[in-house]
């Protein structure tokens, strides 16, 4: 699924938040891939997207990242 400007901005805000926690190499597209994996057919409403992105926890993201690395090997 494609990322719009509004979604990209939300992902950028979340990546900056993670940088404050010491995770400096997280990219906006990684956050989007993590969040959008739960949407199989269509995108939900913008309020649901906003909530899903801004409520993303670093532990969930890091688990997703490790699993995605293992799946590519």
C-alpha positions, 0 to 999 in steps of 0.5 A: 500500500502506498504512503500519502503525504499525511501518512508520511508526516505521521511516520516521520513524527514517530521516527523522530520520537524513536530517535529520542529514545536512542533508536537513530536508524529507524526510517519512515518507510519502515514504520509504515511497513510495520503498521500497514502489514495489518491492512490486507485489503483497504486502508482504514480511516485516517483517524485509525491510521493516525492512532495506529502510527502514533501508538506504535510501541518500540518493542512491537516495532523492534520485534517486527523488524527482527522478524522481517530480517529473518524472513528475508534470509 
